[in-house]
C-alpha cells in the first residue's frame, strides 16, 4: 500500500507504528513471530527520513517505511496465507488517516 499524506504526528510515533502493526496482524488473522522491529533511518536525507518497520509473521512478513517529512507510508504485507486487503486498508486508515491509498495486490502462485 502506498499511502499519501498521513497524519504526521502518528507517522512519526514509534509507539503508534508498533500499535498499528500489532492490530493489523490480529485483524488480518496472522500470527506474529516476535516483536516488531522498528528503526529510524535516512536521517541524512530529509526527504526520506523516517521509521522502517519489520514484523515477521508465521507466513512471511509485514514491512513498512513511514516518511517524517510528508506523512507518506509504504506498507507491504507478504503472506502465503490469504488475507482481506480491504480489512488491511481499514486498519491503515484508522491509524494514519492518509489522504489517498494506492493498493497493488499480487496473488502469487509458484
Secondary structure, 3 states (H helix, E strand, C coil): CEEECCCHHHHCCHHHHHHHHHHHHHHCCCCECCCCEEEEECCCCCCCCEEEEEEEECCEEEEEEEECCCCCEEEEEEECCCCCHHHHHHHHHHHHCCCEEECCCCCCCC
